[in-house]
Amino acid sequence: MEFLADIGSFLLKAGIIIFAFVIITGVIAQAAQKQKKQKGELEVTHLSKEIQQMQDALRMELLDKKARKKAEKLLKKARKSEKKHENRLFVIDFKGSMDAKEVENLRREINAVLSIASDKDDVLIRLESGGGVVNGYGLAAAQLQRLRDHGMTLHVAVDKVAASGGYMMACVGHKIYAAPFAFIGSIGVVAQIPNVHRWLKNHDIDFEQITAGEFKRTLTVFGENTDEGRRKFKKDLEAIHHQFKDFVQTNRAELDIDKVATGEVWSGQQAKELGLVDEVVTSDEWLLKQLDEREILKLEYSVKKPLSERFAKGAATIIQTLKSSFARSDV
């Protein structure tokens, strides 16, 4: 046990030294980058080529050595003589969070597409979001609308979830595809707020709030909420819900909007029966069907993380590893 304790002590000291070094290096790197704005870059992946290469590799693997050598030569010759498809399919992934911060990257990706798109090009949005803030997802839907306004056909594929704000985005598409057990719908609006007024009152703490305008504040966290404030808050939510319903109905005119705008969520199969989606199919299956007709290009805009953030993440990993080692030594 004494030997194990010595090892643990050594690892702890080593961890402290490494941590200090990383922190110092990170501070220096951060100071050096203060005046340097982080820039992003657009990465283009040729999905058609990637899938084709996997198919070719599998075909070759299934042949014996002699046949494989001959087949490789024929395949190489065939690939050289192939002509590129005139039709292109741009693929953009959107995995949205509650605050919809991903909209900024979506905007840049759509800008890139629109700068070179022709009337022969389509776009597929692989969408995953359970919704979030109204203004953020409203802006995301407006960004997708730009593709339609440009004359492009917009496809939306949902493998996991497109609910609430996520469905607000999805319904902009000309066609919506969903996996069988994807969650679809939640055409509703929710707002919730805690109130600690009674606790403050019980502890003889006063809270003062001064506003100009009858409904500048309706419900608050600290003040005493009134029935009038609740009614106004509810009225505001109903107005947003009405606007949400109108937006969905405009994009999918065949829907029985009152039947589906209840805030409920359905599986992909149920959503197809209700008219919320057009086809039950995964994004991978749908993409494979496009290989013979289109050149498929995936776009992704990303901002490089600053060195200080990367150093901090590395330091956390090192410390966690050392802590695990130290814990094992004490057993």
Phi and psi restraints in degrees (value plus and minus 20) as a CYANA .aco file:
   2 GLU   PHI     -84.5   -44.5
   2 GLU   PSI     -58.7   -18.7
   3 PHE   PHI     -82.4   -42.4
   3 PHE   PSI     -63.6   -23.6
   4 LEU   PHI     -84.7   -44.7
   4 LEU   PSI     -57.2   -17.2
   5 ALA   PHI     -84.8   -44.8
   5 ALA   PSI     -58.2   -18.2
   6 ASP   PHI     -84.0   -44.0
   6 ASP   PSI     -60.8   -20.8
   7 ILE   PHI     -83.1   -43.1
   7 ILE   PSI     -63.2   -23.2
   8 GLY   PHI     -82.3   -42.3
   8 GLY   PSI     -61.6   -21.6
   9 SER   PHI     -83.8   -43.8
   9 SER   PSI     -61.7   -21.7
  10 PHE   PHI     -82.9   -42.9
  10 PHE   PSI     -64.6   -24.6
  11 LEU   PHI     -83.8   -43.8
  11 LEU   PSI     -57.5   -17.5
  12 LEU   PHI     -85.1   -45.1
  12 LEU   PSI     -64.0   -24.0
  13 LYS   PHI     -84.3   -44.3
  13 LYS   PSI     -61.9   -21.9
  14 ALA   PHI     -83.0   -43.0
  14 ALA   PSI     -58.8   -18.8
  15 GLY   PHI     -83.7   -43.7
  15 GLY   PSI     -60.3   -20.3
  16 ILE   PHI     -83.5   -43.5
  16 ILE   PSI     -61.9   -21.9
  17 ILE   PHI     -85.6   -45.6
  17 ILE   PSI     -65.4   -25.4
  18 ILE   PHI     -84.8   -44.8
  18 ILE   PSI     -61.0   -21.0
  19 PHE   PHI     -81.7   -41.7
  19 PHE   PSI     -65.3   -25.3
  20 ALA   PHI     -81.5   -41.5
  20 ALA   PSI     -61.6   -21.6
  21 PHE   PHI     -82.5   -42.5
  21 PHE   PSI     -64.3   -24.3
  22 VAL   PHI     -85.1   -45.1
  22 VAL   PSI     -61.7   -21.7
  23 ILE   PHI     -82.9   -42.9
  23 ILE   PSI     -64.9   -24.9
  24 ILE   PHI     -82.6   -42.6
  24 ILE   PSI     -65.6   -25.6
  25 THR   PHI     -82.7   -42.7
  25 THR   PSI     -60.2   -20.2
  26 GLY   PHI     -84.6   -44.6
  26 GLY   PSI     -60.9   -20.9
  27 VAL   PHI     -82.3   -42.3
  27 VAL   PSI     -62.5   -22.5
  28 ILE   PHI     -83.0   -43.0
  28 ILE   PSI     -63.7   -23.7
  29 ALA   PHI     -84.5   -44.5
  29 ALA   PSI     -60.4   -20.4
  30 GLN   PHI     -85.7   -45.7
  30 GLN   PSI     -59.8   -19.8
  31 ALA   PHI     -83.8   -43.8
  31 ALA   PSI     -57.1   -17.1
  32 ALA   PHI     -90.1   -50.1
  32 ALA   PSI     -44.1    -4.1
  33 GLN   PHI    -120.6   -80.6
  33 GLN   PSI     -17.7    22.3
  34 LYS   PHI     -77.4   -37.4
  34 LYS   PSI     -58.4   -18.4
  35 GLN   PHI    -111.7   -71.7
  35 GLN   PSI     -19.3    20.7
  36 LYS   PHI    -129.8   -89.8
  36 LYS   PSI      91.7   131.7
  37 LYS   PHI     -93.5   -53.5
  37 LYS   PSI     113.9   153.9
  38 GLN   PHI     -90.7   -50.7
  38 GLN   PSI     107.9   147.9
  39 LYS   PHI    -127.2   -87.2
  39 LYS   PSI     128.9   168.9
  40 GLY   PHI    -120.2   -80.2
  40 GLY   PSI     155.5   195.5
  41 GLU   PHI    -166.5  -126.5
  41 GLU   PSI     131.2   171.2
  42 LEU   PHI    -117.7   -77.7
  42 LEU   PSI     101.6   141.6
  43 GLU   PHI    -123.4   -83.4
  43 GLU   PSI     110.1   150.1
  44 VAL   PHI    -133.0   -93.0
  44 VAL   PSI     103.5   143.5
  45 THR   PHI    -134.7   -94.7
  45 THR   PSI     107.0   147.0
  46 HIS   PHI    -103.5   -63.5
  46 HIS   PSI      69.8   109.8
  47 LEU   PHI     -83.2   -43.2
  47 LEU   PSI     -54.1   -14.1
  48 SER   PHI     -78.2   -38.2
  48 SER   PSI     -66.7   -26.7
  49 LYS   PHI     -86.3   -46.3
  49 LYS   PSI     -61.5   -21.5
  50 GLU   PHI     -80.5   -40.5
  50 GLU   PSI     -67.4   -27.4
  51 ILE   PHI     -86.2   -46.2
  51 ILE   PSI     -61.0   -21.0
  52 GLN   PHI     -82.1   -42.1
  52 GLN   PSI     -62.3   -22.3
  53 GLN   PHI     -84.2   -44.2
  53 GLN   PSI     -58.4   -18.4
  54 MET   PHI     -86.3   -46.3
  54 MET   PSI     -61.0   -21.0
  55 GLN   PHI     -82.4   -42.4
  55 GLN   PSI     -64.7   -24.7
  56 ASP   PHI     -83.3   -43.3
  56 ASP   PSI     -62.6   -22.6
  57 ALA   PHI     -82.8   -42.8
  57 ALA   PSI     -60.2   -20.2
  58 LEU   PHI     -88.0   -48.0
  58 LEU   PSI     -61.6   -21.6
  59 ARG   PHI     -81.1   -41.1
  59 ARG   PSI     -63.1   -23.1
  60 MET   PHI     -84.1   -44.1
  60 MET   PSI     -57.8   -17.8
  61 GLU   PHI     -86.1   -46.1
  61 GLU   PSI     -47.0    -7.0
  62 LEU   PHI    -102.4   -62.4
  62 LEU   PSI     -27.8    12.2
  63 LEU   PHI    -115.1   -75.1
  63 LEU   PSI     137.5   177.5
  64 ASP   PHI     -96.5   -56.5
  64 ASP   PSI     149.9   189.9
  65 LYS   PHI     -78.1   -38.1
  65 LYS   PSI     -62.7   -22.7
  66 LYS   PHI     -88.7   -48.7
  66 LYS   PSI     -66.2   -26.2
  67 ALA   PHI     -88.0   -48.0
  67 ALA   PSI     -52.8   -12.8
  68 ARG   PHI     -84.8   -44.8
  68 ARG   PSI     -62.4   -22.4
  69 LYS   PHI     -81.5   -41.5
  69 LYS   PSI     -62.9   -22.9
  70 LYS   PHI     -88.1   -48.1
  70 LYS   PSI     -61.9   -21.9
  71 ALA   PHI     -85.9   -45.9
  71 ALA   PSI     -56.0   -16.0
  72 GLU   PHI     -82.4   -42.4
  72 GLU   PSI     -60.2   -20.2
  73 LYS   PHI     -85.4   -45.4
  73 LYS   PSI     -64.5   -24.5
  74 LEU   PHI     -84.9   -44.9
  74 LEU   PSI     -59.1   -19.1
  75 LEU   PHI     -87.2   -47.2
  75 LEU   PSI     -61.5   -21.5
  76 LYS   PHI     -81.7   -41.7
  76 LYS   PSI     -61.3   -21.3
  77 LYS   PHI     -87.2   -47.2
  77 LYS   PSI     -60.0   -20.0
  78 ALA   PHI     -86.8   -46.8
  78 ALA   PSI     -59.5   -19.5
  79 ARG   PHI     -86.2   -46.2
  79 ARG   PSI     -55.1   -15.1
  80 LYS   PHI     -87.0   -47.0
  80 LYS   PSI     -53.4   -13.4
  81 SER   PHI    -107.4   -67.4
  81 SER   PSI     -27.2    12.8
  82 GLU   PHI     -88.1   -48.1
  82 GLU   PSI     121.8   161.8
  83 LYS   PHI    -117.5   -77.5
  83 LYS   PSI     126.3   166.3
  84 LYS   PHI     -91.8   -51.8
  84 LYS   PSI     124.1   164.1
  85 HIS   PHI     -89.1   -49.1
  85 HIS   PSI     120.2   160.2
  86 GLU   PHI     -93.5   -53.5
  86 GLU   PSI     -50.5   -10.5
  87 ASN   PHI    -104.0   -64.0
  87 ASN   PSI     111.1   151.1
  88 ARG   PHI    -137.2   -97.2
  88 ARG   PSI     125.7   165.7
  89 LEU   PHI    -140.6  -100.6
  89 LEU   PSI      94.9   134.9
  90 PHE   PHI    -111.4   -71.4
  90 PHE   PSI     109.2   149.2
  91 VAL   PHI    -129.8   -89.8
  91 VAL   PSI     108.3   148.3
  92 ILE   PHI    -147.5  -107.5
  92 ILE   PSI     109.1   149.1
  93 ASP   PHI    -115.0   -75.0
  93 ASP   PSI     113.2   153.2
  94 PHE   PHI    -150.1  -110.1
  94 PHE   PSI      92.5   132.5
  95 LYS   PHI    -135.1   -95.1
  95 LYS   PSI      77.6   117.6
  96 GLY   PHI    -108.1   -68.1
  96 GLY   PSI     123.5   163.5
  97 SER   PHI    -121.3   -81.3
  97 SER   PSI     159.8   199.8
  98 MET   PHI     -80.6   -40.6
  98 MET   PSI     -59.5   -19.5
  99 ASP   PHI    -110.5   -70.5
  99 ASP   PSI     -17.5    22.5
 100 ALA   PHI      37.3    77.3
 100 ALA   PSI      13.8    53.8
 101 LYS   PHI     -86.1   -46.1
 101 LYS   PSI     -37.7     2.3
 102 GLU   PHI     -91.9   -51.9
 102 GLU   PSI     -28.0    12.0
 103 VAL   PHI     -82.5   -42.5
 103 VAL   PSI     -51.9   -11.9
 104 GLU   PHI     -82.3   -42.3
 104 GLU   PSI     -64.8   -24.8
 105 ASN   PHI     -87.5   -47.5
 105 ASN   PSI     -57.7   -17.7
 106 LEU   PHI     -79.6   -39.6
 106 LEU   PSI     -62.7   -22.7
 107 ARG   PHI     -77.9   -37.9
 107 ARG   PSI     -64.5   -24.5
 108 ARG   PHI     -87.9   -47.9
 108 ARG   PSI     -58.5   -18.5
 109 GLU   PHI     -85.7   -45.7
 109 GLU   PSI     -60.8   -20.8
 110 ILE   PHI     -88.1   -48.1
 110 ILE   PSI     -59.0   -19.0
 111 ASN   PHI     -76.7   -36.7
 111 ASN   PSI     -62.7   -22.7
 112 ALA   PHI     -82.9   -42.9
 112 ALA   PSI     -64.7   -24.7
 113 VAL   PHI     -82.4   -42.4
 113 VAL   PSI     -68.4   -28.4
 114 LEU   PHI     -86.1   -46.1
 114 LEU   PSI     -43.7    -3.7
 115 SER   PHI     -92.1   -52.1
 115 SER   PSI     -39.8     0.2
 116 ILE   PHI    -148.5  -108.5
 116 ILE   PSI     -24.0    16.0
 117 ALA   PHI     -88.7   -48.7
 117 ALA   PSI     125.1   165.1
 118 SER   PHI    -134.0   -94.0
 118 SER   PSI     156.6   196.6
 119 ASP   PHI     -93.4   -53.4
 119 ASP   PSI     -22.9    17.1
 120 LYS   PHI    -115.8   -75.8
 120 LYS   PSI     -25.0    15.0
 121 ASP   PHI    -115.5   -75.5
 121 ASP   PSI     124.3   164.3
 122 ASP   PHI    -139.8   -99.8
 122 ASP   PSI     147.7   187.7
 123 VAL   PHI    -150.1  -110.1
 123 VAL   PSI     118.2   158.2
 124 LEU   PHI    -136.2   -96.2
 124 LEU   PSI     103.5   143.5
 125 ILE   PHI    -121.4   -81.4
 125 ILE   PSI      97.0   137.0
 126 ARG   PHI    -110.1   -70.1
 126 ARG   PSI      85.0   125.0
 127 LEU   PHI    -125.0   -85.0
 127 LEU   PSI     115.5   155.5
 128 GLU   PHI    -163.9  -123.9
 128 GLU   PSI      89.7   129.7
 129 SER   PHI    -185.3  -145.3
 129 SER   PSI     118.1   158.1
 130 GLY   PHI    -114.9   -74.9
 130 GLY   PSI     -12.9    27.1
 131 GLY   PHI      78.4   118.4
 131 GLY   PSI    -194.0  -154.0
 132 GLY   PHI     148.8   188.8
 132 GLY   PSI    -162.7  -122.7
 133 VAL   PHI     -84.6   -44.6
 133 VAL   PSI     120.6   160.6
 134 VAL   PHI     -81.9   -41.9
 134 VAL   PSI     -68.6   -28.6
 135 ASN   PHI     -86.1   -46.1
 135 ASN   PSI     -55.4   -15.4
 136 GLY   PHI     -87.0   -47.0
 136 GLY   PSI     -66.1   -26.1
 137 TYR   PHI     -96.9   -56.9
 137 TYR   PSI     -45.5    -5.5
 138 GLY   PHI     -83.8   -43.8
 138 GLY   PSI     -60.0   -20.0
 139 LEU   PHI     -88.1   -48.1
 139 LEU   PSI     -59.2   -19.2
 140 ALA   PHI     -81.0   -41.0
 140 ALA   PSI     -63.5   -23.5
 141 ALA   PHI     -83.3   -43.3
 141 ALA   PSI     -58.2   -18.2
 142 ALA   PHI     -85.8   -45.8
 142 ALA   PSI     -54.5   -14.5
 143 GLN   PHI     -84.8   -44.8
 143 GLN   PSI     -60.7   -20.7
 144 LEU   PHI     -87.3   -47.3
 144 LEU   PSI     -53.8   -13.8
 145 GLN   PHI     -81.2   -41.2
 145 GLN   PSI     -50.8   -10.8
 146 ARG   PHI     -78.1   -38.1
 146 ARG   PSI     -55.1   -15.1
 147 LEU   PHI     -86.1   -46.1
 147 LEU   PSI     -62.8   -22.8
 148 ARG   PHI     -86.2   -46.2
 148 ARG   PSI     -62.3   -22.3
 149 ASP   PHI     -83.0   -43.0
 149 ASP   PSI     -45.5    -5.5
 150 HIS   PHI     -99.3   -59.3
 150 HIS   PSI     -27.6    12.4
 151 GLY   PHI      74.5   114.5
 151 GLY   PSI     -11.2    28.8
 152 MET   PHI    -108.4   -68.4
 152 MET   PSI     131.3   171.3
 153 THR   PHI    -105.5   -65.5
 153 THR   PSI     106.1   146.1
 154 LEU   PHI    -128.1   -88.1
 154 LEU   PSI     101.1   141.1
 155 HIS   PHI    -127.3   -87.3
 155 HIS   PSI     121.2   161.2
 156 VAL   PHI    -146.6  -106.6
 156 VAL   PSI     106.9   146.9
 157 ALA   PHI    -136.6   -96.6
 157 ALA   PSI     112.7   152.7
 158 VAL   PHI    -142.5  -102.5
 158 VAL   PSI      91.6   131.6
 159 ASP   PHI    -112.6   -72.6
 159 ASP   PSI     -47.6    -7.6
 160 LYS   PHI    -142.6  -102.6
 160 LYS   PSI     -79.6   -39.6
 161 VAL   PHI    -175.9  -135.9
 161 VAL   PSI     117.6   157.6
 162 ALA   PHI    -162.5  -122.5
 162 ALA   PSI      68.9   108.9
 163 ALA   PHI    -143.4  -103.4
 163 ALA   PSI     129.9   169.9
 164 SER   PHI      35.0    75.0
 164 SER   PSI    -137.7   -97.7
 165 GLY   PHI     -78.5   -38.5
 165 GLY   PSI     -50.5   -10.5
 166 GLY   PHI     -83.7   -43.7
 166 GLY   PSI     -60.5   -20.5
 167 TYR   PHI     -94.7   -54.7
 167 TYR   PSI     -49.4    -9.4
 168 MET   PHI     -76.9   -36.9
 168 MET   PSI     -60.2   -20.2
 169 MET   PHI     -89.4   -49.4
 169 MET   PSI     -67.5   -27.5
 170 ALA   PHI     -79.7   -39.7
 170 ALA   PSI     -58.4   -18.4
 171 CYS   PHI     -89.4   -49.4
 171 CYS   PSI     -30.0    10.0
 172 VAL   PHI     -90.4   -50.4
 172 VAL   PSI     -45.5    -5.5
 173 GLY   PHI     -85.3   -45.3
 173 GLY   PSI     128.2   168.2
 174 HIS   PHI     -85.0   -45.0
 174 HIS   PSI     -57.3   -17.3
 175 LYS   PHI    -153.6  -113.6
 175 LYS   PSI     118.8   158.8
 176 ILE   PHI    -139.4   -99.4
 176 ILE   PSI     107.8   147.8
 177 TYR   PHI    -135.4   -95.4
 177 TYR   PSI     120.6   160.6
 178 ALA   PHI    -157.2  -117.2
 178 ALA   PSI     123.0   163.0
 179 ALA   PHI     -88.2   -48.2
 179 ALA   PSI     135.7   175.7
 180 PRO   PHI     -73.7   -33.7
 180 PRO   PSI     -58.0   -18.0
 181 PHE   PHI    -131.4   -91.4
 181 PHE   PSI       0.1    40.1
 182 ALA   PHI     -88.2   -48.2
 182 ALA   PSI     130.4   170.4
 183 PHE   PHI    -111.5   -71.5
 183 PHE   PSI     104.3   144.3
 184 ILE   PHI    -149.4  -109.4
 184 ILE   PSI     120.2   160.2
 185 GLY   PHI      99.7   139.7
 185 GLY   PSI    -144.0  -104.0
 186 SER   PHI      35.8    75.8
 186 SER   PSI      28.0    68.0
 187 ILE   PHI    -100.5   -60.5
 187 ILE   PSI      62.8   102.8
 188 GLY   PHI    -180.1  -140.1
 188 GLY   PSI     157.2   197.2
 189 VAL   PHI    -152.3  -112.3
 189 VAL   PSI     116.1   156.1
 190 VAL   PHI    -153.3  -113.3
 190 VAL   PSI     123.5   163.5
 191 ALA   PHI    -164.5  -124.5
 191 ALA   PSI     118.5   158.5
 192 GLN   PHI    -162.6  -122.6
 192 GLN   PSI     126.6   166.6
 193 ILE   PHI    -169.5  -129.5
 193 ILE   PSI     111.0   151.0
 194 PRO   PHI     -95.5   -55.5
 194 PRO   PSI     138.8   178.8
 195 ASN   PHI    -158.6  -118.6
 195 ASN   PSI     102.6   142.6
 196 VAL   PHI    -131.2   -91.2
 196 VAL   PSI       3.1    43.1
 197 HIS   PHI     -79.7   -39.7
 197 HIS   PSI     -65.4   -25.4
 198 ARG   PHI     -83.9   -43.9
 198 ARG   PSI     -57.2   -17.2
 199 TRP   PHI     -84.6   -44.6
 199 TRP   PSI     -63.3   -23.3
 200 LEU   PHI     -82.4   -42.4
 200 LEU   PSI     -60.8   -20.8
 201 LYS   PHI     -85.0   -45.0
 201 LYS   PSI     -61.3   -21.3
 202 ASN   PHI     -85.8   -45.8
 202 ASN   PSI     -43.3    -3.3
 203 HIS   PHI    -123.9   -83.9
 203 HIS   PSI      -1.2    38.8
 204 ASP   PHI      33.6    73.6
 204 ASP   PSI      22.0    62.0
 205 ILE   PHI    -129.4   -89.4
 205 ILE   PSI     102.8   142.8
 206 ASP   PHI    -109.9   -69.9
 206 ASP   PSI     125.0   165.0
 207 PHE   PHI    -147.0  -107.0
 207 PHE   PSI     107.0   147.0
 208 GLU   PHI    -137.5   -97.5
 208 GLU   PSI     114.8   154.8
 209 GLN   PHI    -156.1  -116.1
 209 GLN   PSI     105.0   145.0
 210 ILE   PHI    -135.2   -95.2
 210 ILE   PSI     105.4   145.4
 211 THR   PHI    -149.3  -109.3
 211 THR   PSI     139.8   179.8
 212 ALA   PHI    -142.5  -102.5
 212 ALA   PSI      97.5   137.5
 213 GLY   PHI      97.4   137.4
 213 GLY   PSI     108.4   148.4
 214 GLU   PHI     -75.9   -35.9
 214 GLU   PSI     -60.8   -20.8
 215 PHE   PHI    -138.5   -98.5
 215 PHE   PSI      14.9    54.9
 216 LYS   PHI     -80.7   -40.7
 216 LYS   PSI     -55.9   -15.9
 217 ARG   PHI    -150.6  -110.6
 217 ARG   PSI     115.0   155.0
 218 THR   PHI    -128.5   -88.5
 218 THR   PSI     -88.4   -48.4
 219 LEU   PHI    -126.6   -86.6
 219 LEU   PSI     121.2   161.2
 220 THR   PHI    -150.1  -110.1
 220 THR   PSI     146.6   186.6
 221 VAL   PHI    -101.5   -61.5
 221 VAL   PSI     -60.8   -20.8
 222 PHE   PHI    -121.9   -81.9
 222 PHE   PSI     -48.7    -8.7
 223 GLY   PHI    -105.0   -65.0
 223 GLY   PSI     154.2   194.2
 224 GLU   PHI    -104.9   -64.9
 224 GLU   PSI      98.6   138.6
 225 ASN   PHI     -99.0   -59.0
 225 ASN   PSI     125.1   165.1
 226 THR   PHI    -131.7   -91.7
 226 THR   PSI     140.9   180.9
 227 ASP   PHI     -82.5   -42.5
 227 ASP   PSI     -55.7   -15.7
 228 GLU   PHI     -83.9   -43.9
 228 GLU   PSI     -61.8   -21.8
 229 GLY   PHI     -84.4   -44.4
 229 GLY   PSI     -59.5   -19.5
 230 ARG   PHI     -84.7   -44.7
 230 ARG   PSI     -61.9   -21.9
 231 ARG   PHI     -83.0   -43.0
 231 ARG   PSI     -61.4   -21.4
 232 LYS   PHI     -85.9   -45.9
 232 LYS   PSI     -61.8   -21.8
 233 PHE   PHI     -81.7   -41.7
 233 PHE   PSI     -64.4   -24.4
 234 LYS   PHI     -82.8   -42.8
 234 LYS   PSI     -61.1   -21.1
 235 LYS   PHI     -81.7   -41.7
 235 LYS   PSI     -60.8   -20.8
 236 ASP   PHI     -84.1   -44.1
 236 ASP   PSI     -61.1   -21.1
 237 LEU   PHI     -83.9   -43.9
 237 LEU   PSI     -61.4   -21.4
 238 GLU   PHI     -82.7   -42.7
 238 GLU   PSI     -57.1   -17.1
 239 ALA   PHI     -84.7   -44.7
 239 ALA   PSI     -62.2   -22.2
 240 ILE   PHI     -86.0   -46.0
 240 ILE   PSI     -60.8   -20.8
 241 HIS   PHI     -82.1   -42.1
 241 HIS   PSI     -61.4   -21.4
 242 HIS   PHI     -81.7   -41.7
 242 HIS   PSI     -61.8   -21.8
 243 GLN   PHI     -86.0   -46.0
 243 GLN   PSI     -59.3   -19.3
 244 PHE   PHI     -81.2   -41.2
 244 PHE   PSI     -67.8   -27.8
 245 LYS   PHI     -80.6   -40.6
 245 LYS   PSI     -64.1   -24.1
 246 ASP   PHI     -81.4   -41.4
 246 ASP   PSI     -58.9   -18.9
 247 PHE   PHI     -84.2   -44.2
 247 PHE   PSI     -66.0   -26.0
 248 VAL   PHI     -84.6   -44.6
 248 VAL   PSI     -64.4   -24.4
 249 GLN   PHI     -82.1   -42.1
 249 GLN   PSI     -58.1   -18.1
 250 THR   PHI     -82.4   -42.4
 250 THR   PSI     -59.6   -19.6
 251 ASN   PHI    -103.5   -63.5
 251 ASN   PSI     -45.1    -5.1
 252 ARG   PHI    -154.0  -114.0
 252 ARG   PSI      59.2    99.2
 253 ALA   PHI     -81.8   -41.8
 253 ALA   PSI     -45.3    -5.3
 254 GLU   PHI     -98.8   -58.8
 254 GLU   PSI     -28.9    11.1
 255 LEU   PHI     -90.3   -50.3
 255 LEU   PSI     124.2   164.2
 256 ASP   PHI    -106.0   -66.0
 256 ASP   PSI      69.5   109.5
 257 ILE   PHI     -82.2   -42.2
 257 ILE   PSI     -56.4   -16.4
 258 ASP   PHI     -87.5   -47.5
 258 ASP   PSI     -45.8    -5.8
 259 LYS   PHI     -97.3   -57.3
 259 LYS   PSI     -53.6   -13.6
 260 VAL   PHI    -122.7   -82.7
 260 VAL   PSI     -32.2     7.8
 261 ALA   PHI    -114.1   -74.1
 261 ALA   PSI      27.3    67.3
 262 THR   PHI    -123.0   -83.0
 262 THR   PSI     -20.8    19.2
 263 GLY   PHI      69.3   109.3
 263 GLY   PSI     -21.2    18.8
 264 GLU   PHI     -97.2   -57.2
 264 GLU   PSI     139.7   179.7
 265 VAL   PHI    -140.2  -100.2
 265 VAL   PSI     119.4   159.4
 266 TRP   PHI    -144.2  -104.2
 266 TRP   PSI     139.9   179.9
 267 SER   PHI     -93.4   -53.4
 267 SER   PSI     145.3   185.3
 268 GLY   PHI     -76.4   -36.4
 268 GLY   PSI     -61.1   -21.1
 269 GLN   PHI     -84.9   -44.9
 269 GLN   PSI     -63.7   -23.7
 270 GLN   PHI     -86.4   -46.4
 270 GLN   PSI     -58.6   -18.6
 271 ALA   PHI     -82.8   -42.8
 271 ALA   PSI     -54.7   -14.7
 272 LYS   PHI     -83.9   -43.9
 272 LYS   PSI     -62.8   -22.8
 273 GLU   PHI     -86.4   -46.4
 273 GLU   PSI     -50.8   -10.8
 274 LEU   PHI    -105.8   -65.8
 274 LEU   PSI     -30.5     9.5
 275 GLY   PHI      69.4   109.4
 275 GLY   PSI     -10.9    29.1
 276 LEU   PHI     -94.5   -54.5
 276 LEU   PSI     -47.1    -7.1
 277 VAL   PHI    -151.4  -111.4
 277 VAL   PSI     145.0   185.0
 278 ASP   PHI    -119.8   -79.8
 278 ASP   PSI     -46.9    -6.9
 279 GLU   PHI    -173.1  -133.1
 279 GLU   PSI     121.5   161.5
 280 VAL   PHI    -115.4   -75.4
 280 VAL   PSI      84.6   124.6
 281 VAL   PHI    -184.6  -144.6
 281 VAL   PSI     126.2   166.2
 282 THR   PHI     -98.0   -58.0
 282 THR   PSI     139.2   179.2
 283 SER   PHI     -83.4   -43.4
 283 SER   PSI     -56.5   -16.5
 284 ASP   PHI     -84.0   -44.0
 284 ASP   PSI     -64.5   -24.5
 285 GLU   PHI     -83.7   -43.7
 285 GLU   PSI     -61.6   -21.6
 286 TRP   PHI     -85.8   -45.8
 286 TRP   PSI     -60.4   -20.4
 287 LEU   PHI     -83.8   -43.8
 287 LEU   PSI     -60.4   -20.4
 288 LEU   PHI     -81.0   -41.0
 288 LEU   PSI     -51.9   -11.9
 289 LYS   PHI     -89.9   -49.9
 289 LYS   PSI     -38.8     1.2
 290 GLN   PHI    -110.5   -70.5
 290 GLN   PSI     -28.8    11.2
 291 LEU   PHI     -77.4   -37.4
 291 LEU   PSI     -61.1   -21.1
 292 ASP   PHI     -97.5   -57.5
 292 ASP   PSI     -31.4     8.6
 293 GLU   PHI    -134.5   -94.5
 293 GLU   PSI     -38.8     1.2
 294 ARG   PHI    -159.4  -119.4
 294 ARG   PSI     136.6   176.6
 295 GLU   PHI    -112.5   -72.5
 295 GLU   PSI     102.9   142.9
 296 ILE   PHI    -123.2   -83.2
 296 ILE   PSI     102.4   142.4
 297 LEU   PHI    -145.4  -105.4
 297 LEU   PSI     106.0   146.0
 298 LYS   PHI    -117.6   -77.6
 298 LYS   PSI     111.1   151.1
 299 LEU   PHI    -131.8   -91.8
 299 LEU   PSI     118.5   158.5
 300 GLU   PHI    -167.4  -127.4
 300 GLU   PSI      99.5   139.5
 301 TYR   PHI    -117.5   -77.5
 301 TYR   PSI     110.7   150.7
 302 SER   PHI    -163.3  -123.3
 302 SER   PSI     129.6   169.6
 303 VAL   PHI    -123.5   -83.5
 303 VAL   PSI     108.2   148.2
 304 LYS   PHI     -86.8   -46.8
 304 LYS   PSI     117.6   157.6
 305 LYS   PHI     -93.8   -53.8
 305 LYS   PSI     121.7   161.7
 306 PRO   PHI     -83.8   -43.8
 306 PRO   PSI     135.6   175.6
 307 LEU   PHI     -76.5   -36.5
 307 LEU   PSI     -58.3   -18.3
 308 SER   PHI     -79.8   -39.8
 308 SER   PSI     -60.2   -20.2
 309 GLU   PHI     -89.4   -49.4
 309 GLU   PSI     -58.3   -18.3
 310 ARG   PHI     -88.0   -48.0
 310 ARG   PSI     -58.0   -18.0
 311 PHE   PHI     -83.4   -43.4
 311 PHE   PSI     -63.5   -23.5
 312 ALA   PHI     -81.7   -41.7
 312 ALA   PSI     -61.3   -21.3
 313 LYS   PHI     -85.2   -45.2
 313 LYS   PSI     -60.1   -20.1
 314 GLY   PHI     -84.6   -44.6
 314 GLY   PSI     -60.2   -20.2
 315 ALA   PHI     -83.5   -43.5
 315 ALA   PSI     -62.3   -22.3
 316 ALA   PHI     -82.8   -42.8
 316 ALA   PSI     -58.4   -18.4
 317 THR   PHI     -85.6   -45.6
 317 THR   PSI     -64.3   -24.3
 318 ILE   PHI     -81.9   -41.9
 318 ILE   PSI     -65.8   -25.8
 319 ILE   PHI     -83.5   -43.5
 319 ILE   PSI     -61.1   -21.1
 320 GLN   PHI     -83.2   -43.2
 320 GLN   PSI     -59.6   -19.6
 321 THR   PHI     -84.0   -44.0
 321 THR   PSI     -64.2   -24.2
 322 LEU   PHI     -86.1   -46.1
 322 LEU   PSI     -58.3   -18.3
 323 LYS   PHI     -83.6   -43.6
 323 LYS   PSI     -60.0   -20.0
 324 SER   PHI     -84.2   -44.2
 324 SER   PSI     -61.4   -21.4
 325 SER   PHI     -84.6   -44.6
 325 SER   PSI     -62.1   -22.1
 326 PHE   PHI     -85.0   -45.0
 326 PHE   PSI     -60.1   -20.1
 327 ALA   PHI     -83.5   -43.5
 327 ALA   PSI     -59.2   -19.2
 328 ARG   PHI     -87.6   -47.6
 328 ARG   PSI     -52.4   -12.4
 329 SER   PHI     -88.2   -48.2
 329 SER   PSI     -46.8    -6.8
 330 ASP   PHI    -103.1   -63.1
 330 ASP   PSI     -30.9     9.1
